[in-house]
Amino acid sequence: MPLLTRSIKACLGIGLVQGLLLWLASGISEHGIKFALVTAVLVGGTNALLLGDALRQRGTLWLVVALTVVMSAISAWVFWDGGEQWRSSSWLTGSWTCFAVVIAYICTAFILSWPTREGRCPRYEDLFRHAWDTVFIVLLGLLLNGVFWALILLWGSLFKMLGIVALNQLFSTDGFIYISSAVVFALGVKMGRDNDRVIGLLRGILLTLCRFLLPLGALIALVFTFALAFTGLGPIWDTGYSTPIMLCLVAVNLFLLNGVVQDGEHESGYPKWLLRMVDLCLLCLPVLVVLAGYSSWLRIEQYGLTPTRLLAMLLVVVMLVHSVAAAWAAVVPQRQWLWRLRVSNPVIALLSVVVLLAIHTPWFSPLQFSAKNQINRVLSGQSSVETFDADALRYRLGLPGKQAYDALLAQVEQGQVLTEPERQVLLKRLKDADTGGGVRAPNARVLEWIGPKVEGSEQFDLPGVGGQPCWAPGCALWAVDLDNDGQVEVLQLPKQGWSDGLYFFTRDAQGEWKRAGTYEGGESPLQLIDQIRAGKVKVVKPRYQSLQIGEVELTPKLDREPQP
């Protein structure tokens, strides 16, 4: 058998073209064009590698082209420089980067199943097989890349010991990195595609784990649901993070369930009593999803719509449809256990793709809906003008937020909305959010004080004060006496959805504010800011004090939560 067969040459050619295009994209300064090209290379090239000769069968090529064009167009809009879309909204770019993988994964399973379809729709058996196998094939390509680069680095290190650095210089060039990585990945995909037995073995191992873990997941969902009858729903609303936890519980059970049901043509291997327990769990899942949705709705009613909350509600809707379909399949008699999932799963998957594509377009952008909602709330009186977050509207909602901010500022200045004195309060908050007449340096600190400012507050405008850089969307500052000595400290809360800690500052004898320490918290800073504004905060004295022995101070770290 020749070393380079026709299929291997085709894979090498696709990998070479991918590497060259990625190398070309790395030198493009316009971000919209750059990321559109990267998306086209990854989506179109990976589908071509996975399909092989099937790419030219039964119109499959046109499906690949359509998916590549749509996703590349959305990438171009999301990262477009012209309106500073990508610069002004890290949420939009992060969301698209994450969900583009989900969209490509779902669509690839349908495309791979298209050449072997029966009639107008792909067979569920093919969808199931490709949905699981594609993950292992891509992971094999990435694993081969990891081993390849480990050997390359070893090769370069060996020659570096001999004083020959030319290899290291070659290996570190962009052209070598992009081209070699793409070619090796293509070979890895080819190996995975041709070794059905290995991929089938890995799939079988994972499905066996699903069969083992599903009873445990069902038991957890049942116990939690029935425990609510004794604890009530109050603890759920008080946590502030109940929605992601309950959705994760539902998602894990649905994932394990599909791993057990497989293509719907195999027996589960469970005894009847265990099947009935799983059926009972499926009846509880819609209840948990409704509770998760209501928890998110409470926060929307209280604080208004944000892109993250809108996305949470969309996920709730998708999970609700999935859970209702599973519950219906458990109740309605059918020829085999949960056989109706063969019908509902593909439809829900395609609807999810449509929704995810829609929310990353200019017409259905969560940024635009959130900006309109926040303005409508303050103009209708649902939100107080004293607590209106103009910084969030101006800097955290992307280009739609900036446009809505400009329109609202014009209406307030012309006296078209609200009445005195609310109009003046809102005008001040809007202008404070746009210090410098709307011209802000790229790395300028964006600060908002919750409550009155402290003496020497202008020091926090200087980058050297410490803590987070507080670039747009900025940080919230709150003056509070943290050590009960009669002198306030300042807590700094970044307005991103993540943080490595919350810094607080104290004032020394010379009147200068210095960073003093860090608070580590479980909730996101945005949730903490909302709770501070709502007055849900107090300074708590620790139960166990620190010990100072000579020059050493010992701080207790509890192994478990102390009982009151």
C-alpha positions as a Python dict, from the first residue, in 0.01 Angstrom:
ca = {
    (1, 'M'): (0, 0, 0),
    (2, 'P'): (150, 341, -89),
    (3, 'L'): (240, 566, 202),
    (4, 'L'): (41, 861, 70),
    (5, 'T'): (-298, 747, -51),
    (6, 'R'): (-544, 978, -220),
    (7, 'S'): (-739, 1041, 103),
    (8, 'I'): (-421, 1119, 301),
    (9, 'K'): (-309, 1362, 31),
    (10, 'A'): (-649, 1531, 48),
    (11, 'C'): (-623, 1566, 429),
    (12, 'L'): (-270, 1705, 401),
    (13, 'G'): (-391, 1951, 138),
    (14, 'I'): (-680, 2068, 354),
    (15, 'G'): (-451, 2104, 655),
    (16, 'L'): (-196, 2298, 448),
    (17, 'V'): (-463, 2538, 320),
    (18, 'Q'): (-599, 2583, 672),
    (19, 'G'): (-253, 2663, 807),
    (20, 'L'): (-179, 2913, 530),
    (21, 'L'): (-511, 3091, 579),
    (22, 'L'): (-467, 3106, 958),
    (23, 'W'): (-118, 3247, 904),
    (24, 'L'): (-266, 3503, 668),
    (25, 'A'): (-539, 3591, 921),
    (26, 'S'): (-280, 3655, 1194),
    (27, 'G'): (-143, 3947, 993),
    (28, 'I'): (-479, 4116, 924),
    (29, 'S'): (-538, 4422, 1141),
    (30, 'E'): (-913, 4456, 1073),
    (31, 'H'): (-1067, 4232, 1338),
    (32, 'G'): (-1390, 4171, 1150),
    (33, 'I'): (-1208, 4029, 847),
    (34, 'K'): (-958, 3842, 1063),
    (35, 'F'): (-1213, 3653, 1274),
    (36, 'A'): (-1443, 3592, 978),
    (37, 'L'): (-1152, 3422, 800),
    (38, 'V'): (-1060, 3223, 1111),
    (39, 'T'): (-1421, 3108, 1149),
    (40, 'A'): (-1440, 3004, 784),
    (41, 'V'): (-1115, 2808, 812),
    (42, 'L'): (-1213, 2626, 1130),
    (43, 'V'): (-1577, 2553, 1044),
    (44, 'G'): (-1538, 2474, 674),
    (45, 'G'): (-1203, 2300, 702),
    (46, 'T'): (-1298, 2081, 999),
    (47, 'N'): (-1620, 1970, 829),
    (48, 'A'): (-1427, 1888, 513),
    (49, 'L'): (-1181, 1677, 715),
    (50, 'L'): (-1459, 1492, 898),
    (51, 'L'): (-1658, 1424, 581),
    (52, 'G'): (-1378, 1308, 355),
    (53, 'D'): (-1513, 1173, 26),
    (54, 'A'): (-1870, 1215, 155),
    (55, 'L'): (-1831, 1591, 110),
    (56, 'R'): (-1937, 1559, -255),
    (57, 'Q'): (-2233, 1330, -194),
    (58, 'R'): (-2601, 1434, -208),
    (59, 'G'): (-2543, 1808, -183),
    (60, 'T'): (-2344, 1793, 141),
    (61, 'L'): (-2094, 2049, 11),
    (62, 'W'): (-2366, 2315, -7),
    (63, 'L'): (-2457, 2257, 358),
    (64, 'V'): (-2095, 2308, 460),
    (65, 'V'): (-2072, 2625, 251),
    (66, 'A'): (-2398, 2762, 396),
    (67, 'L'): (-2289, 2697, 757),
    (68, 'T'): (-1946, 2848, 692),
    (69, 'V'): (-2088, 3162, 530),
    (70, 'V'): (-2346, 3223, 805),
    (71, 'M'): (-2102, 3178, 1093),
    (72, 'S'): (-1831, 3382, 920),
    (73, 'A'): (-2076, 3667, 859),
    (74, 'I'): (-2175, 3673, 1226),
    (75, 'S'): (-1808, 3668, 1330),
    (76, 'A'): (-1741, 3964, 1101),
    (77, 'W'): (-2024, 4162, 1264),
    (78, 'V'): (-1935, 4067, 1622),
    (79, 'F'): (-1569, 4165, 1584),
    (80, 'W'): (-1630, 4457, 1349),
    (81, 'D'): (-1395, 4749, 1419),
    (82, 'G'): (-1598, 5013, 1237),
    (83, 'G'): (-1841, 5072, 1522),
    (84, 'E'): (-1605, 4950, 1793),
    (85, 'Q'): (-1851, 4667, 1843),
    (86, 'W'): (-1600, 4417, 1973),
    (87, 'R'): (-1410, 4672, 2183),
    (88, 'S'): (-1719, 4798, 2363),
    (89, 'S'): (-1874, 4464, 2450),
    (90, 'S'): (-1664, 4181, 2583),
    (91, 'W'): (-1991, 4001, 2657),
    (92, 'L'): (-2085, 3977, 2289),
    (93, 'T'): (-1744, 3853, 2175),
    (94, 'G'): (-1718, 3607, 2463),
    (95, 'S'): (-2071, 3480, 2408),
    (96, 'W'): (-2018, 3426, 2035),
    (97, 'T'): (-1681, 3257, 2089),
    (98, 'C'): (-1844, 3011, 2328),
    (99, 'F'): (-2168, 2942, 2144),
    (100, 'A'): (-2006, 2928, 1801),
    (101, 'V'): (-1850, 2601, 1918),
    (102, 'V'): (-2194, 2471, 2022),
    (103, 'I'): (-2352, 2578, 1693),
    (104, 'A'): (-2075, 2422, 1485),
    (105, 'Y'): (-2092, 2100, 1688),
    (106, 'I'): (-2468, 2055, 1643),
    (107, 'C'): (-2467, 2147, 1275),
    (108, 'T'): (-2167, 1923, 1205),
    (109, 'A'): (-2356, 1621, 1343),
    (110, 'F'): (-2642, 1691, 1100),
    (111, 'I'): (-2406, 1753, 808),
    (112, 'L'): (-2214, 1429, 871),
    (113, 'S'): (-2545, 1242, 877),
    (114, 'W'): (-2675, 1403, 559),
    (115, 'P'): (-2511, 1172, 297),
    (116, 'T'): (-2667, 860, 458),
    (117, 'R'): (-3012, 1007, 518),
    (118, 'E'): (-3331, 824, 436),
    (119, 'G'): (-3575, 1059, 266),
    (120, 'R'): (-3549, 1423, 365),
    (121, 'C'): (-3422, 1382, 722),
    (122, 'P'): (-3104, 1226, 863),
    (123, 'R'): (-3142, 901, 1051),
    (124, 'Y'): (-3135, 931, 1430),
    (125, 'E'): (-2884, 645, 1451),
    (126, 'D'): (-2639, 848, 1240),
    (127, 'L'): (-2702, 1167, 1437),
    (128, 'F'): (-2635, 984, 1762),
    (129, 'R'): (-2316, 822, 1635),
    (130, 'H'): (-2169, 1136, 1481),
    (131, 'A'): (-2263, 1355, 1779),
    (132, 'W'): (-2054, 1135, 2009),
    (133, 'D'): (-1778, 1029, 1767),
    (134, 'T'): (-1696, 1381, 1648),
    (135, 'V'): (-1585, 1480, 1997),
    (136, 'F'): (-1336, 1192, 2019),
    (137, 'I'): (-1208, 1245, 1664),
    (138, 'V'): (-1138, 1616, 1729),
    (139, 'L'): (-977, 1533, 2064),
    (140, 'L'): (-754, 1282, 1888),
    (141, 'G'): (-642, 1555, 1648),
    (142, 'L'): (-563, 1785, 1941),
    (143, 'L'): (-383, 1505, 2126),
    (144, 'L'): (-166, 1434, 1823),
    (145, 'N'): (-84, 1805, 1809),
    (146, 'G'): (20, 1802, 2173),
    (147, 'V'): (254, 1505, 2124),
    (148, 'F'): (393, 1658, 1803),
    (149, 'W'): (481, 1985, 1974),
    (150, 'A'): (635, 1805, 2271),
    (151, 'L'): (871, 1627, 2030),
    (152, 'I'): (942, 1951, 1842),
    (153, 'L'): (1035, 2129, 2165),
    (154, 'L'): (1255, 1834, 2263),
    (155, 'W'): (1426, 1847, 1924),
    (156, 'G'): (1492, 2219, 1958),
    (157, 'S'): (1623, 2182, 2313),
    (158, 'L'): (1867, 1907, 2212),
    (159, 'F'): (2021, 2119, 1937),
    (160, 'K'): (2023, 2425, 2163),
    (161, 'M'): (2255, 2234, 2397),
    (162, 'L'): (2492, 2199, 2100),
    (163, 'G'): (2479, 2572, 2037),
    (164, 'I'): (2253, 2545, 1732),
    (165, 'V'): (1959, 2782, 1777),
    (166, 'A'): (1839, 2794, 1417),
    (167, 'L'): (1583, 2518, 1480),
    (168, 'N'): (1430, 2700, 1776),
    (169, 'Q'): (1407, 3014, 1569),
    (170, 'L'): (1231, 2821, 1291),
    (171, 'F'): (991, 2648, 1530),
    (172, 'S'): (890, 2979, 1689),
    (173, 'T'): (791, 3149, 1361),
    (174, 'D'): (421, 3209, 1299),
    (175, 'G'): (427, 3033, 965),
    (176, 'F'): (569, 2710, 1107),
    (177, 'I'): (333, 2714, 1405),
    (178, 'Y'): (14, 2764, 1203),
    (179, 'I'): (98, 2536, 910),
    (180, 'S'): (243, 2248, 1109),
    (181, 'S'): (-35, 2256, 1370),
    (182, 'A'): (-306, 2253, 1102),
    (183, 'V'): (-142, 1970, 905),
    (184, 'V'): (-90, 1754, 1216),
    (185, 'F'): (-449, 1819, 1327),
    (186, 'A'): (-572, 1710, 984),
    (187, 'L'): (-374, 1386, 1013),
    (188, 'G'): (-519, 1326, 1361),
    (189, 'V'): (-873, 1371, 1230),
    (190, 'K'): (-795, 1133, 946),
    (191, 'M'): (-670, 871, 1192),
    (192, 'G'): (-980, 904, 1408),
    (193, 'R'): (-1212, 892, 1108),
    (194, 'D'): (-1050, 572, 975),
    (195, 'N'): (-1031, 390, 1310),
    (196, 'D'): (-1396, 320, 1384),
    (197, 'R'): (-1311, 47, 1634),
    (198, 'V'): (-1101, 277, 1853),
    (199, 'I'): (-1354, 560, 1843),
    (200, 'G'): (-1637, 310, 1901),
    (201, 'L'): (-1452, 173, 2204),
    (202, 'L'): (-1413, 520, 2353),
    (203, 'R'): (-1780, 592, 2287),
    (204, 'G'): (-1876, 266, 2454),
    (205, 'I'): (-1674, 351, 2763),
    (206, 'L'): (-1842, 690, 2796),
    (207, 'L'): (-2189, 543, 2746),
    (208, 'T'): (-2115, 282, 3013),
    (209, 'L'): (-2027, 562, 3253),
    (210, 'C'): (-2358, 731, 3167),
    (211, 'R'): (-2547, 410, 3245),
    (212, 'F'): (-2369, 387, 3581),
    (213, 'L'): (-2416, 753, 3681),
    (214, 'L'): (-2776, 814, 3566),
    (215, 'P'): (-2936, 647, 3874),
    (216, 'L'): (-2724, 868, 4101),
    (217, 'G'): (-2819, 1184, 3909),
    (218, 'A'): (-3187, 1083, 3916),
    (219, 'L'): (-3169, 1019, 4289),
    (220, 'I'): (-3014, 1362, 4354),
    (221, 'A'): (-3288, 1534, 4152),
    (222, 'L'): (-3563, 1339, 4332),
    (223, 'V'): (-3429, 1402, 4680),
    (224, 'F'): (-3378, 1773, 4610),
    (225, 'T'): (-3726, 1815, 4460),
    (226, 'F'): (-3902, 1642, 4750),
    (227, 'A'): (-3686, 1831, 5003),
    (228, 'L'): (-3838, 2154, 4873),
    (229, 'A'): (-4172, 2047, 5022),
    (230, 'F'): (-4015, 2072, 5369),
    (231, 'T'): (-3774, 2365, 5328),
    (232, 'G'): (-3993, 2588, 5112),
    (233, 'L'): (-3874, 2798, 4820),
    (234, 'G'): (-3733, 3087, 5024),
    (235, 'P'): (-3376, 2952, 5042),
    (236, 'I'): (-3368, 2925, 4661),
    (237, 'W'): (-3455, 3293, 4608),
    (238, 'D'): (-3204, 3407, 4873),
    (239, 'T'): (-2894, 3248, 4719),
    (240, 'G'): (-2862, 3461, 4404),
    (241, 'Y'): (-2710, 3170, 4212),
    (242, 'S'): (-2992, 2914, 4217),
    (243, 'T'): (-3058, 2932, 3843),
    (244, 'P'): (-2719, 2796, 3721),
    (245, 'I'): (-2714, 2524, 3990),
    (246, 'M'): (-3059, 2388, 3908),
    (247, 'L'): (-3000, 2414, 3533),
    (248, 'C'): (-2675, 2221, 3577),
    (249, 'L'): (-2863, 1949, 3766),
    (250, 'V'): (-3120, 1923, 3486),
    (251, 'A'): (-2855, 1934, 3211),
    (252, 'V'): (-2647, 1658, 3374),
    (253, 'N'): (-2950, 1430, 3404),
    (254, 'L'): (-3052, 1491, 3042),
    (255, 'F'): (-2696, 1426, 2923),
    (256, 'L'): (-2673, 1100, 3116),
    (257, 'L'): (-3022, 1003, 3001),
    (258, 'N'): (-2932, 1041, 2633),
    (259, 'G'): (-2617, 838, 2695),
    (260, 'V'): (-2834, 555, 2828),
    (261, 'V'): (-3110, 577, 2567),
    (262, 'Q'): (-2849, 603, 2286),
    (263, 'D'): (-3020, 564, 1948),
    (264, 'G'): (-3344, 437, 2103),
    (265, 'E'): (-3303, 85, 1963),
    (266, 'H'): (-3115, -68, 2256),
    (267, 'E'): (-3237, -184, 2595),
    (268, 'S'): (-3126, 25, 2891),
    (269, 'G'): (-3027, -276, 3099),
    (270, 'Y'): (-3202, -135, 3409),
    (271, 'P'): (-3452, -333, 3620),
    (272, 'K'): (-3810, -207, 3612),
    (273, 'W'): (-3795, -39, 3953),
    (274, 'L'): (-3492, 162, 3842),
    (275, 'L'): (-3667, 261, 3519),
    (276, 'R'): (-3963, 389, 3721),
    (277, 'M'): (-3728, 593, 3942),
    (278, 'V'): (-3574, 754, 3634),
    (279, 'D'): (-3923, 820, 3495),
    (280, 'L'): (-4017, 991, 3823),
    (281, 'C'): (-3700, 1200, 3799),
    (282, 'L'): (-3798, 1309, 3448),
    (283, 'L'): (-4131, 1434, 3584),
    (284, 'C'): (-3941, 1645, 3838),
    (285, 'L'): (-3706, 1807, 3586),
    (286, 'P'): (-3966, 2051, 3441),
    (287, 'V'): (-4042, 2164, 3796),
    (288, 'L'): (-3676, 2242, 3861),
    (289, 'V'): (-3646, 2430, 3533),
    (290, 'V'): (-3955, 2639, 3613),
    (291, 'L'): (-3810, 2724, 3955),
    (292, 'A'): (-3479, 2822, 3790),
    (293, 'G'): (-3665, 3040, 3542),
    (294, 'Y'): (-3870, 3206, 3814),
    (295, 'S'): (-3553, 3279, 4010),
    (296, 'S'): (-3406, 3457, 3707),
    (297, 'W'): (-3733, 3640, 3645),
    (298, 'L'): (-3729, 3776, 4000),
    (299, 'R'): (-3390, 3934, 3938),
    (300, 'I'): (-3509, 4076, 3606),
    (301, 'E'): (-3814, 4226, 3778),
    (302, 'Q'): (-3596, 4373, 4050),
    (303, 'Y'): (-3293, 4497, 3857),
    (304, 'G'): (-3396, 4491, 3491),
    (305, 'L'): (-3273, 4305, 3188),
    (306, 'T'): (-2906, 4242, 3116),
    (307, 'P'): (-2750, 4028, 2840),
    (308, 'T'): (-2653, 3761, 3091),
    (309, 'R'): (-3003, 3743, 3239),
    (310, 'L'): (-3159, 3732, 2893),
    (311, 'L'): (-2927, 3449, 2796),
    (312, 'A'): (-3018, 3270, 3120),
    (313, 'M'): (-3388, 3293, 3033),
    (314, 'L'): (-3323, 3157, 2683),
    (315, 'L'): (-3133, 2865, 2832),
    (316, 'V'): (-3422, 2810, 3071),
    (317, 'V'): (-3663, 2791, 2775),
    (318, 'V'): (-3441, 2541, 2591),
    (319, 'M'): (-3398, 2328, 2904),
    (320, 'L'): (-3773, 2344, 2970),
    (321, 'V'): (-3852, 2216, 2621),
    (322, 'H'): (-3597, 1936, 2665),
    (323, 'S'): (-3729, 1836, 3007),
    (324, 'V'): (-4094, 1848, 2900),
    (325, 'A'): (-4014, 1631, 2598),
    (326, 'A'): (-3835, 1380, 2823),
    (327, 'A'): (-4123, 1379, 3074),
    (328, 'W'): (-4375, 1330, 2792),
    (329, 'A'): (-4168, 1040, 2658),
    (330, 'A'): (-4173, 882, 3006),
    (331, 'V'): (-4553, 909, 3038),
    (332, 'V'): (-4681, 821, 2689),
    (333, 'P'): (-4676, 449, 2601),
    (334, 'Q'): (-4439, 363, 2317),
    (335, 'R'): (-4270, 62, 2164),
    (336, 'Q'): (-3951, 114, 2367),
    (337, 'W'): (-3846, 314, 2673),
    (338, 'L'): (-3819, 685, 2585),
    (339, 'W'): (-3827, 606, 2214),
    (340, 'R'): (-3996, 943, 2142),
    (341, 'L'): (-3669, 1120, 2222),
    (342, 'R'): (-3565, 1018, 1872),
    (343, 'V'): (-3817, 1271, 1742),
    (344, 'S'): (-3780, 1554, 1994),
    (345, 'N'): (-3399, 1570, 2025),
    (346, 'P'): (-3318, 1665, 1662),
    (347, 'V'): (-3596, 1924, 1649),
    (348, 'I'): (-3488, 2087, 1975),
    (349, 'A'): (-3123, 2085, 1865),
    (350, 'L'): (-3204, 2267, 1540),
    (351, 'L'): (-3428, 2519, 1720),
    (352, 'S'): (-3144, 2585, 1965),
    (353, 'V'): (-2910, 2658, 1674),
    (354, 'V'): (-3160, 2904, 1528),
    (355, 'V'): (-3195, 3084, 1863),
    (356, 'L'): (-2819, 3100, 1922),
    (357, 'L'): (-2759, 3236, 1574),
    (358, 'A'): (-3038, 3492, 1614),
    (359, 'I'): (-2913, 3643, 1941),
    (360, 'H'): (-2575, 3710, 1780),
    (361, 'T'): (-2722, 3920, 1500),
    (362, 'P'): (-2794, 4296, 1505),
    (363, 'W'): (-3171, 4234, 1493),
    (364, 'F'): (-3204, 4017, 1806),
    (365, 'S'): (-2899, 4120, 2008),
    (366, 'P'): (-2942, 4089, 2388),
    (367, 'L'): (-2739, 4410, 2417),
    (368, 'Q'): (-3010, 4602, 2232),
    (369, 'F'): (-3298, 4449, 2430),
    (370, 'S'): (-3115, 4514, 2758),
    (371, 'A'): (-3043, 4878, 2672),
    (372, 'K'): (-3410, 4943, 2585),
    (373, 'N'): (-3530, 4769, 2901),
    (374, 'Q'): (-3299, 4965, 3132),
    (375, 'I'): (-3410, 5296, 2980),
    (376, 'N'): (-3779, 5203, 2990),
    (377, 'R'): (-3750, 5108, 3357),
    (378, 'V'): (-3599, 5439, 3463),
    (379, 'L'): (-3841, 5644, 3250),
    (380, 'S'): (-4145, 5452, 3377),
    (381, 'G'): (-4039, 5475, 3740),
    (382, 'Q'): (-3964, 5104, 3790),
    (383, 'S'): (-3604, 5196, 3865),
    (384, 'S'): (-3498, 5493, 4070),
    (385, 'V'): (-3297, 5763, 3895),
    (386, 'E'): (-3067, 5768, 4201),
    (387, 'T'): (-2964, 5407, 4139),
    (388, 'F'): (-2970, 5412, 3758),
    (389, 'D'): (-2647, 5252, 3634),
    (390, 'A'): (-2548, 5491, 3356),
    (391, 'D'): (-2199, 5340, 3340),
    (392, 'A'): (-2346, 5001, 3257),
    (393, 'L'): (-2558, 5150, 2981),
    (394, 'R'): (-2266, 5347, 2840),
    (395, 'Y'): (-1987, 5090, 2863),
    (396, 'R'): (-2123, 4738, 2923),
    (397, 'L'): (-2393, 4710, 2657),
    (398, 'G'): (-2179, 4756, 2349),
    (399, 'L'): (-2273, 4974, 2057),
    (400, 'P'): (-2652, 4950, 2126),
    (401, 'G'): (-2590, 5073, 2481),
    (402, 'K'): (-2380, 5364, 2358),
    (403, 'Q'): (-2649, 5463, 2107),
    (404, 'A'): (-2922, 5434, 2371),
    (405, 'Y'): (-2710, 5638, 2610),
    (406, 'D'): (-2666, 5919, 2356),
    (407, 'A'): (-3039, 5922, 2276),
    (408, 'L'): (-3137, 5931, 2644),
    (409, 'L'): (-2887, 6207, 2720),
    (410, 'A'): (-3031, 6417, 2437),
    (411, 'Q'): (-3387, 6365, 2562),
    (412, 'V'): (-3295, 6459, 2918),
    (413, 'E'): (-3104, 6771, 2810),
    (414, 'Q'): (-3403, 6882, 2600),
    (415, 'G'): (-3645, 6818, 2887),
    (416, 'Q'): (-3849, 6562, 2694),
    (417, 'V'): (-3861, 6298, 2968),
    (418, 'L'): (-3930, 6288, 3344),
    (419, 'T'): (-3996, 6591, 3561),
    (420, 'E'): (-3789, 6795, 3799),
    (421, 'P'): (-3596, 6710, 4012),
    (422, 'E'): (-3565, 6353, 3873),
    (423, 'R'): (-3447, 6493, 3540),
    (424, 'Q'): (-3153, 6675, 3697),
    (425, 'V'): (-3051, 6370, 3899),
    (426, 'L'): (-3058, 6154, 3588),
    (427, 'L'): (-2869, 6417, 3388),
    (428, 'K'): (-2595, 6426, 3649),
    (429, 'R'): (-2561, 6046, 3648),
    (430, 'L'): (-2544, 6039, 3268),
    (431, 'K'): (-2279, 6309, 3252),
    (432, 'D'): (-2079, 6151, 3535),
    (433, 'A'): (-2068, 5832, 3328),
    (434, 'D'): (-1918, 6021, 3036),
    (435, 'T'): (-1654, 6230, 3208),
    (436, 'G'): (-1455, 6429, 2959),
    (437, 'G'): (-1738, 6500, 2715),
    (438, 'G'): (-1751, 6149, 2579),
    (439, 'V'): (-1380, 6134, 2493),
    (440, 'R'): (-1218, 5872, 2711),
    (441, 'A'): (-868, 5734, 2678),
    (442, 'P'): (-856, 5362, 2597),
    (443, 'N'): (-702, 5277, 2936),
    (444, 'A'): (-885, 5538, 3145),
    (445, 'R'): (-1033, 5426, 3477),
    (446, 'V'): (-1414, 5429, 3488),
    (447, 'L'): (-1537, 5468, 3845),
    (448, 'E'): (-1879, 5496, 4007),
    (449, 'W'): (-1933, 5570, 4375),
    (450, 'I'): (-2211, 5388, 4558),
    (451, 'G'): (-2310, 5651, 4812),
    (452, 'P'): (-2101, 5956, 4904),
    (453, 'K'): (-1740, 5994, 4800),
    (454, 'V'): (-1461, 5993, 5055),
    (455, 'E'): (-1208, 6264, 5119),
    (456, 'G'): (-926, 6228, 4869),
    (457, 'S'): (-1146, 6033, 4628),
    (458, 'E'): (-957, 6182, 4331),
    (459, 'Q'): (-668, 5948, 4415),
    (460, 'F'): (-871, 5654, 4286),
    (461, 'D'): (-866, 5808, 3938),
    (462, 'L'): (-491, 5738, 3921),
    (463, 'P'): (-381, 5399, 3782),
    (464, 'G'): (-115, 5366, 4054),
    (465, 'V'): (-367, 5333, 4336),
    (466, 'G'): (-367, 4952, 4293),
    (467, 'G'): (-634, 4687, 4258),
    (468, 'Q'): (-805, 4616, 3930),
    (469, 'P'): (-730, 4850, 3636),
    (470, 'C'): (-1103, 4946, 3623),
    (471, 'W'): (-1111, 4998, 3248),
    (472, 'A'): (-1455, 5018, 3089),
    (473, 'P'): (-1706, 4908, 3210),
    (474, 'G'): (-1513, 5011, 3519),
    (475, 'C'): (-1551, 4959, 3894),
    (476, 'A'): (-1790, 5055, 4171),
    (477, 'L'): (-1640, 5210, 4488),
    (478, 'W'): (-1816, 5191, 4824),
    (479, 'A'): (-1711, 5362, 5145),
    (480, 'V'): (-1770, 5144, 5454),
    (481, 'D'): (-1615, 5110, 5798),
    (482, 'L'): (-1473, 4759, 5781),
    (483, 'D'): (-1291, 4750, 6117),
    (484, 'N'): (-1535, 4953, 6333),
    (485, 'D'): (-1274, 5217, 6419),
    (486, 'G'): (-1485, 5512, 6309),
    (487, 'Q'): (-1284, 5564, 5989),
    (488, 'V'): (-1421, 5439, 5657),
    (489, 'E'): (-1239, 5213, 5416),
    (490, 'V'): (-1316, 5184, 5043),
    (491, 'L'): (-1420, 4858, 4879),
    (492, 'Q'): (-1355, 4827, 4505),
    (493, 'L'): (-1588, 4604, 4298),
    (494, 'P'): (-1511, 4550, 3927),
    (495, 'K'): (-1813, 4550, 3697),
    (496, 'Q'): (-1706, 4247, 3499),
    (497, 'G'): (-1888, 3919, 3560),
    (498, 'W'): (-1569, 3771, 3707),
    (499, 'S'): (-1294, 3885, 3940),
    (500, 'D'): (-986, 3750, 4112),
    (501, 'G'): (-1077, 3926, 4437),
    (502, 'L'): (-1229, 4242, 4582),
    (503, 'Y'): (-967, 4492, 4698),
    (504, 'F'): (-1020, 4737, 4983),
    (505, 'F'): (-824, 5052, 5065),
    (506, 'T'): (-735, 5242, 5381),
    (507, 'R'): (-609, 5597, 5431),
    (508, 'D'): (-271, 5649, 5600),
    (509, 'A'): (-160, 5932, 5827),
    (510, 'Q'): (-54, 6140, 5526),
    (511, 'G'): (-404, 6121, 5379),
    (512, 'E'): (-312, 5883, 5096),
    (513, 'W'): (-531, 5588, 5005),
    (514, 'K'): (-339, 5259, 4988),
    (515, 'R'): (-451, 4908, 4906),
    (516, 'A'): (-485, 4713, 5230),
    (517, 'G'): (-620, 4369, 5145),
    (518, 'T'): (-855, 4149, 4947),
    (519, 'Y'): (-1192, 3985, 5002),
    (520, 'E'): (-1256, 3650, 4838),
    (521, 'G'): (-1624, 3593, 4758),
    (522, 'G'): (-1836, 3324, 4596),
    (523, 'E'): (-2067, 3554, 4399),
    (524, 'S'): (-1984, 3766, 4098),
    (525, 'P'): (-1905, 4134, 4166),
    (526, 'L'): (-2211, 4239, 3964),
    (527, 'Q'): (-2438, 4052, 4205),
    (528, 'L'): (-2257, 4205, 4502),
    (529, 'I'): (-2301, 4555, 4357),
    (530, 'D'): (-2675, 4496, 4319),
    (531, 'Q'): (-2701, 4376, 4679),
    (532, 'I'): (-2502, 4672, 4813),
    (533, 'R'): (-2733, 4913, 4629),
    (534, 'A'): (-3031, 4729, 4778),
    (535, 'G'): (-2888, 4768, 5130),
    (536, 'K'): (-2837, 4393, 5180),
    (537, 'V'): (-2494, 4421, 5341),
    (538, 'K'): (-2348, 4439, 5690),
    (539, 'V'): (-2005, 4416, 5851),
    (540, 'V'): (-1970, 4087, 6041),
    (541, 'K'): (-1719, 4036, 6321),
    (542, 'P'): (-1533, 3704, 6275),
    (543, 'R'): (-1610, 3430, 6527),
    (544, 'Y'): (-1245, 3334, 6570),
    (545, 'Q'): (-994, 3619, 6599),
    (546, 'S'): (-642, 3611, 6459),
    (547, 'L'): (-345, 3535, 6683),
    (548, 'Q'): (-25, 3738, 6691),
    (549, 'I'): (275, 3549, 6829),
    (550, 'G'): (575, 3775, 6829),
    (551, 'E'): (605, 3908, 6473),
    (552, 'V'): (383, 3634, 6328),
    (553, 'E'): (7, 3672, 6281),
    (554, 'L'): (-196, 3353, 6247),
    (555, 'T'): (-534, 3366, 6070),
    (556, 'P'): (-779, 3077, 6121),
    (557, 'K'): (-908, 2876, 5826),
    (558, 'L'): (-1210, 2671, 5926),
    (559, 'D'): (-1242, 2307, 5819),
    (560, 'R'): (-1622, 2333, 5840),
    (561, 'E'): (-1884, 2596, 5901),
    (562, 'P'): (-1922, 2649, 6280),
    (563, 'Q'): (-2263, 2579, 6425),
    (564, 'P'): (-2439, 2876, 6587),
}
